[in-house]
Amino acid sequence: MAEPEFTATGVRIGKRLRSLTRAGQVRISDGRLQLLNSYGSEIDSAPVQAVRASTPWFVPDDRALADVNGTRYLLTLGEHDPAPGRPGAPAARRFVEAVRRAAGGGG
């Protein structure tokens, strides 16, 4: 198995107003996006070409939206953001860039 192109742990994954997990994992590997709960069970997955990821202006910097198989998930990836004043993009922005790169859309 190849090294994951993107991985984040401790991710809060929600669907609509419902939280599915507060300690989940987001992984992009072998051209596929996986959303996993805190036990490692798959919540949803899809080829990255079929995933739409964005960071809307109306949510905090630590959150991203991901449309996977017609379902919109709100991902809170903030625990792994760089400290204020430190270099590096917030995890939500890195996630969106990783989806675009893995789908072949550049970065």
C-alpha positions, 0 to 999 in steps of 0.5 A: 500500500502506498503512503497516504497523500493526506491524512488527518486524525482527530477530525470532527466529521458531521453531516447536516446538524449531526456529528458522526464522530469527534475523533475521526480520520480523513485519508487520501490514498491511492486516488481515494478519499476515506472518512473513518470514525474513531474506531477506524470503520469507514463512514464514506469513501469515493474516488477523489475525482468524484469528491468536491472539497471547499473552504467556504467563506462563511465557516472558520478556517479550520473547517472544510466541506466535502461532498462525497457520494452526494452527501455533504460532510463538514470536517473540522480539521483545526487540531493540526493547524500550525500555531499562530505566526508559524509557517504552513497552511491550515489543515482545512486548506491543505485538505482541499489542496490535497483533494485537488492534487490527487484528482489531477487538478493541480495545486 
